[in-house]
Amino acid sequence: MDSASRECTGLCRSIIAEHFGPVTEVRLCANERVATALLQKGRLSVREIQRCINTSSIGQRSKRRTAVQSAASTSEPEQPVSLRLIQQALVTLIQHHCVLHSNPPQRSDEAPAEEYFEVHAEEVVARLRFGTYISLAEEWGGPEAGKVIRYLLYHGQAPAGQIVEHLATYPDGEPGAPGAAQSAGYEQRAAQLRALLVRMIQGFFVRPSTTVQHVSQQDRLIAHEDMLRKSFRGVPTTKVLKEIKGKVALMIDEENRKDWEGPGDGDARLGLKRKADSSGARDKRLKRSLVADVSSGRTEDEFDIDPEVWLRVHYQRFDVHMRNRALVQAVAQKYNPITGEVFRYMLQCDRLGEARSETEVRSRPVSLTSLSHIIPAEVKIQRGLDRRSIEDRSSRAPSQLEFLAEYVAILTDSDNISSDARNTRFLAPSGTGTTVSAGGTAKVPTSFTVEYRNIINTLQLEMIRQMISEQFGPIAARIFSILISKGKLEEKHISKLGLVSIGETRDICSRLFAASLLSLQEVPKSNERNPQRTFFLWFVDMPRCKMWLIDHLYRTLAQLGALRVEERRKHAALLRKVERSDVKEDTERLLAEWERKELSALKKKLEGITVAEARADLDVFIMRHFNYMP
């Protein structure tokens, strides 16, 4: 596992304990104990995990926690976790992509290499967004797409044939009477599900699960670097090491491409197979259409799903949707809702022709012409602009392209001639073509790119500034903004720029320094390093600020999860009664009035916890997944 803070470790442990739970009522939660050992100790083998669990304080703390949270009988003495149970827990966690494993290469004259395991913290934290993923899938492909995503998230990964068979047999998701597979409409539902899976693979919502995805990225980099270093004789120089790193990056990209497209030279992506009745001419057309636009769904009639391929949910594709929502909301809050709507159409022009990542710096070039084609006629984009500035320009009514050019001029911050404009603008020119906007702005670019980095940096700074204002006051937020814009400053300069007394400035800077939000740079005037002859410059260390806020959010998520578990534990008897089939059919008659009131209050509490958890997770998503340096 990558280096993670104590808050991230605690959050991952609580997520695994809540999602996987105890093995039985008597046996301890092996999944949680294995994950705890890996989170605290790092990379371990199976034998090391067993020794760590049964001899260290991890097992004792887990025993006490399980004894408090569960109602299991304590009449039987606790037994050490067996090797087989640890292996089963590892298989379960690997099935759900929570644990990575690697088997180092061995030589013929050596003993078999030992396999090591480590927790994939990003995959564990992403489990908090499963509800969002299901809702996004339903928006894209309807209820059936949501059922597919729900099934894959529940099982981690599954063969395509098993998905089709289960969802076609039980359309409602619940096992029914035996022989339902032969019921009317089964073949039709199965054909629809196969076509849906083809669309979801082409749209990057699901992807084949391969062995490469279960290996740590760092292991792959180290293995390729070692292989290339052995090809050089002598001690590699700095230039050689730089060339090796470049070649390794290309090799990793090629492996990732083959992981998507498969090793063959055909135009069918891994997990798809061409139908037998397709002709050569149609093959060529579909090959061109697949490269040009895989998200249009035009190739679904020519491809079928491979029933043997194992599928999993492609988290990054859903993260792109979450990123776009956050960006549209940020633009709408800064300008107006109409501008946010126009910006949403700009993001739609960044077509997903390949597996895109939510951490990209900028989009593909977007032209005004292509943008005007996807905006519906009923959308009145002129309502988001100042009518007086447009009417004063000329008596002629501006065209839609001129209105869009005005939005581009606003988002590119064309009137800002300062040096900071490149780091604050939301759009950047692409190409040399220019036009005139509806407001009279000349030299508006006809093609542009969406600057994801600038928008995300703006969101991150605003989130940190709001947190500082809530915890340290508005004056502290003002000092933080001054240091962000000006860089390293002395206390007297901060006091003058912020209109704050020198004593209050020193006190606030000291408090922010104690919270790891500010750093201090000492610049001595001479070699003596006398404190009286030294400049003390305050500055903002953005990586530390981001990690400070991320740790606070991790702690909040862990507390919300513990609160939900505690609420369910206190009302465990009522929840068990509500889950009975007879109570589900007649709740009004089989539940007393006080039970119905208690159940309603519990649902409101759990709903509030879920909403707060979703907001905190969105903040973590923005701060963690777009960790760009300003």
N, C-alpha and C positions, 0 to 999 in steps of 0.2 A: 504494500500500500504506500502511496505517496505520503510525505510528511503531512500530518494532520494535527490540528490543535486538540486540546483536551475537550473543548466543547463539541467539535466535530465527532470525536471518538464516542462521547456520551450519546450524542444524537443517533449515530449509526447503531449503537448498541440497543437503544430504546426502540428504534424502528424495527430491527430484526426481532427483538423480543415480542413486539406487538403484532407483527405481520405473520411470524411463524409460530410463536407460542410454544408451550411445553409439549413434549412428546406424548406423555400420558399424564394422568393425575399423580402417579406415584413417582415416575422417573423425572429427573430434572430436565430443564430446557437445554438440551444438548446443542441446539443451533445457537442459542444465545451465548452459551459458555465457549463454544468454539470461536464464534465471532469476537467475543471479548478477548480471548487469548490472542487472536490475530491482530486485533486493534491495538492492544497494549504492547505486545511483543514484536509485532511486525511479521516479517516473512518467516514461516515455520514449516517444518515437515510434519507428517502425521505423528511420528513418535514424539517429536518435540511438543506438539499440541497436547498429546496425552499426558506427558510428564508435567507440562505447564498447568493443565487443568487439575490434575490429581494431587499435585504437591505444592502449588503456590496458593496465594491468597485469593486467586480468581475464583476457584471452586468454592471456597468457604463463603465469599461474598455472594456468589450466585445462589448458594444453598439458602443463606439467610433471606435473600430477596425473594426467592421462590416460595419459601415457607410463609412469608408474610403475605404475598400477593395471592397465593392459591389456597384452596381449602382442602388440599390433599391430606390424607391420613399420615400421621407421623409415627405410627406404631412400628413400621418397618425401618430398620437402620438404613442410612444413606450408603449406597455402594459407589465406588469409583466408576467413572465413565469408562466403558469398555472401548477397545479399539474399533470394534465393529460399529458401535453407535457413533463414534467420531467420524468414521468413514461415511456412514449414512448421512450425517449432518453436513459433511462437506459436499456430498453429491447433491443434496437438496439446495445448498447455497450456490453451487456451481450451476445447477439447472436454472436458477433464477438470476444468474449473472452477478451475484453479490460477492463472489470469491473468484479470483484468478488463480490459475495454476500453471506451472511451468516445469518441464522435465529437461534439465541441462543435457546437451549432447555428450555422449560417452564414446570413448575409444574402445577398440576391440580388446586391448590388453588390460582394461580397467574393469572394476566392479560396476554393476549397474548404478547409474546416477540416481540420486534421491530426488523425489518430487517435492516441490515447495508450493505453499499456498499463501495468498495474501488477499486482504479485503479490498474490493473496488469501491471506495467511498462514494464516488460520484453516482454509481449505479444504485447504491443504497439510499442516498438522499433523494434521488429521482423517484423513488417509490412514493414520495409524498405527492407527486403530481399525477398519479394514476387516474384520479377522477377527472382531472383536466384533459388528459389524453383521450379518455372515453368520450367526453363531451365534444371535443374537437373532431373525433372520428365520426360521431353522429352528425355533426354539422356538414361534414364533407360527403359522406356516403350513406346517410340515413341510419336507421336502427340496426340494420344488418352489419354495417361496418363497426358500429359500437360493440355489437356482440362478439365480433371477431377479435377486436382489441381486448375486450374484457376476458375472453377465453385465453388469449396469449399471455396477458398479464397475470392471470390466475395460475397458469401452468409454467410460466417462464419462457418455454419454447415447446413447440409441438409439431409433429408432421402435418403437412398440408392435407393429406388424406384423412387424418384423424379429425382435423378441424371441420372439414366438409361433412364427414359422416356424423359427427356429434350435433352440429348445428342444423343439419338437414333432418336428423332423426328427432331432435327435440328443439323445435323452433323457438319455444319460450325460454330455452336455456335450462329447464328443469327436466330430469329424467322422467319419462312417462311410462306407460304400460309397455310390456315386452311386445315385440313385433311391430313397433311403431315405424321401423325402417321400411316396412312394406305398405305403409299407409299411402293414401292418395296424395299425390303431389310431391312425393319424396324425390323423384328424379328431377323434377322441375326445380325444386329448391336446391338440390345438389349442383345442378348446372348454373344456377344463379350465383351460388356461393363460389364456384370455381372461377366464374367470370369476375366476381368481386375481388377475389384474391389476386387475379392477374392485374386488375386495376390498382390494387393497393401496393403490389410490388413495383409496378411501373410508376406509381406516384410516390414511392419511397416511404410509405407508411409502415410497411413491414419489410423485413429483409431476411434472407437466408442466414441461419445460424451456422457458423463455421468454426473450425478450431482456432483460427487466427484471433477471433474475438475473445477467446478465453485466455489468451496469453497477454501478459503485461507489455505495454508499449516500451517500457524501459528495457525489458528483456530482449525484445526484438532489436532495439537500437544497439544494445551491447553485443548481441550475437553477430550482427552485420559488421559492426566496427571491428570486432576481433577477427572476423574472416578477412576483411580488407587489410588490416594491419599486418597479417601474416604474409600477405603478398608483397610487402615492401621489405627490403633488406636494410639492416642497420636501424639506427634510431630515427624515427620519423620526425621531420621538422614541423614547424608551425604551419607552413604552407601545405605540407602533406596532410596534416591532421585536418586542416580546413577542407581540403579536397575530399578526404574520407567522409567527413560529416555531410558534405553536399551529395556524395554518391549514396550514402546511407539514406538520406531523405528521399532521393529519387527511388531507391529500392523499396522503401516503406510505402510510398505513393503507388508504385506499381503493384505491390501486394494488396493494398486496399482496393485498387481498381479491379484486380482479378477476384478479390473477395466479393465484389458486386457483380461483375460480368461473367465470372467463370473463366476457366483456362482455355476454352474453345475460341475459335475464330468466328463463330456465327454471330448473328445479330440478336439472338435471344439471351436475355439476362439470366443469371444463375437462378434457378428455381422455376423457370419457364421452359416450355418445349413447344415447338411449332407443330401445328396440326398437320395431319398427313395430306390433306386435300389442297394445301396451298401451292400455288404455281410459282415458277421462277420469276415471272414478271412482277407478281404481287410481292414476292420476297424482296425485290429490289426497292419497290415503292415503300414497303413497310420499314425497310432498313433506313431509308432516308427520313421517313416520318418519325421513326423511333429516336433518331439522333436529334431531329429538330424539335420535337415536342412529345415527350413521353407521358406528360400529364394530361393529354387531351383525351385519352381513352380510345383512340381510333384503331389501335392494334389489338384490342382485347378479343376480337373475333378471329384473329389469326394465331393466337397463342393460347395454350392451355397450361394449367398449373401442374407441376410435377408432384404427384402425391407422396413421393418418398422424401422430398426436401423438408428439412426442419426450418420452421419460421419463427421469428421473434419480432417484437415491436421495435421499430427504429425510432429511438427517443429523439434524436437530433431533428428529425422531420417535424415532430410536434413542437420541439423547442423553437424552431423557426416561426411557427404560428404564434407561440407565446411571445417571442421577441417582437414580431410585427404588431401584435396587440399593444404591447408596452410602448412601442415607438409612436403608434398612431395616437394613443392617449396622451403622450408627452407633447406632441405637436398640437393636438386639440387644446390642451391646457395652456400652452404658450401663446397660441394665436386665437383660433376659434374653431368650433366643430366642423364648419365647412372646409377649412384648411386641413383639418385632420382627415376628413373624408377624401379629399383630393390626394393627400399623402398616402392613404390606404391604397388607392388605385395605382400610385407610383410603385408601391411595394409589389403589387400584383404583376406589374410589368417585368419584375425580376423573376422570370420563369425558372422553374426548377428543372433544367435540362439534365442535371447530374446531381449526385448526392451532395447537397449543400450543407454547410455547417452554420449553426447560429452564431459562431464566433468570427464570421468574416468581417474584414475591415470595411469593405464597400461592396456595392451591388454591381451588376453588369450595367453597361451604358443603356440608358433609356432615352428614347427620342420623344419629342412633343407629339409627333404624328401618331406613334403607337399608343401613347397615353390618351390621346383624344378618341381613339377608336374603342377603347374599353370603358369609357365613361358613359353611362346611360344618358339618354336625352332628357329624362325627367329630373336629373340632378342639376339644380341651378347653381353652378359654381360661382356665378357673379355675385351671389349674396354674401360671400365671405370677404369681399373686397370693399374698399371705401368708394361709395358711389360718386361722391363729389370729385375725387381726383380723376376718375375715369370720364365723367361727363364734361369736365373742363378741358379735356384734351382735344376733342373734336366733336362735331355734330354726328359723325357716323358711329353706329353701334359697333363695338368691337366684336370680333369673331371669337369662337371658342378657343382657337389656338392662341390668340392674343391674351385671353383670360388666363389660360394655362401658363403662358410665358410670364405673366405678372406673378403668379404663384411661384414659379421657378426663380424669378428675381428676388422675391421675398425670402425664400428658403435658402438661396445661395448667398444671401446677405451682400448683395451687389453694391449697396451704398456704403458699406463699411470699408474704409481704406486702411484700417489699422493692421498691424502685423498679426493680431490675434484672430483675424477673420477666418483664416484657414483652419483653425482649431475649434471654431464655434459654429460654422455654417453647417446646415443639415444636408445641403446638396452641393455638389462640386461640378464645374463644367467638364465636359468630355468632348473633345473635338474642337474644331475651329469655327463651325457654323454658328451664326448669331441671327437674332431677329429682334423685333420691337414688341414690347408688351403693351397691354391695354392701358397701363398708366403712363406710357410714354418712355419707359426705361429702354434705352438702347443697348445693343450688344448683350442681349440675353441669350445664353447658350441654347441651341436647338436640341442638344443631347446632354445628358447629365448622369451622374451617379449618386446614389444615396450613400451618404457618409455615416455608416453605422457606428464607427468609432467615436465620432464627435457627439452624436446623440447619446450614446451610452455614457460617455464621460460626463455629459451634462446631467444625466439622470443620477449617476453615482455621486457627483459633487453635491447635487441638491439633497439627496438622501442623507449624506454625511452632515451637511449643513443643518438640516432639520433635526437630526439626532443631537447635534451639539447644542442647538438652540433649546431643545427640550431639557437636556441634562445640565447645561452650564449657563444658559441664558442667552438673550439676543446679542449682548455685547461680545460674548465669546464667538458667536457665529459671525459677527462683523469682523473680528480680528482674524478669524480663519479665512474669510473671503479675501481680506487684504493680503494675507500671506500667499494665498493661492495665485492671486493676480500679479503681485509684485516680486515674489520670491523671498530670498533671505533678507531680513531686516533686523535692526536693533530695536530695543524697547522704545527709545525716544522717537524713532521714525514711525513705529506702530502707533504710538500715542498721538502723534501729530496727524497721521492719516485717518485714524479712527475716531478722533476727537474724544479721547479717553484720557483720564489722568494717568500719570506714570505709575503711581502706586497700584491702581486698579489693573493697568496693563500687565504689570509684573505678576500680580496675583493670578490673573486669568491665564497668562502664559504658563505659570508654574502648574496650575491645575490641569491644563491641557497636556503639559509635558508628563505629568504623573499618569495620565490616562493613555499615554503613547500616541497622542494625536499630534503633538508637535515634537520637533527634534531641535537640538542645539548644536550649533557649529562654532567652535572656538578658533579665532584667527589671531594669533599673537603678533604684536608689533615688532618683537625682537626675539632672539634666540633664548632669552632668559625665561620666557613663558611666565612672566609675572602677571597674575590675575588683574592687577590694576592697569596693566598695559596690554590688554587683550580685548578684542572685539568679540562679543557674544551675539551671534546672529540666530534668530529664530526662523525656522522654515517648516514646511509641511512635508512629511514623508508619506506620500500617497499610498504605497503598498501597505504600510503599517496602519494607516487610517482605514483602509478597506478591510484588512483582516480584523481590526478592532470591531467594526460594524458587523462583519460576518460572524464573529464569535458571539456577539450579542444576539444576533438573529438565531444562531444555532441554539443558544441557551433558551431563547424564547420558545422555539419549536419543541425542544425537549421538555420544557415545563408544560406546554400545551398537551403534548402526548401523555405525560404522566397524569395530568388533570383528567383527561378523557378516560384513561385506564382506571383511575380512582372512582370516577362517577359510575362507570360500569360495574366496578366491584361492589360499591355500596348498594346498587340496585340489581345485583346479580339474580336474586330470587324472582323479582318482577320480570326481568328480561327472559329468564328461562320459562316463565309461565306464558309470556306473550308469544314466544316462539313455538308453542304447542299448536298443532294443526287445528284442534277444535276451538282454541281461543282465537286463532286467526279468522275462522269462519264466522264467529259470533262474539265479537269483542264487547259489545254493549251488555250482553246478558251474563257472560262469564267473568267479567271484570267488575269489581266493586267501584263505587264512585271515587273513593280515595285513591284506588289504584289507577283509574283513568287520569285523575288530576296529577298524580305523581309521574305517570308515564308521559303526559303532555309536558310537564316541567322538565323532565329529563331530556326529551327530544329538543326542547328549546336550548337547553344548556349545551348539548352535543352539537347542535347546529351552530351556535355561537362560537364554540371551540373550533369547528371546522372552518368557519369563515375567517377567524383570526389566523388559523394555521395557513390557509390559502394566501392571505395577504403577506404573512411573514415569509412564506416559501417563495412568493413572487419577488420579494426584495432580495432574498438569497440568490434566486435565479439571475437577477440583474447584476448583483455585485460579484457573483462567483463565475458565471459563464462568460462575462464580457470583461475580464480583468485586464483591460488595456492600460498601458502607461500613458498618462496625459503628456 
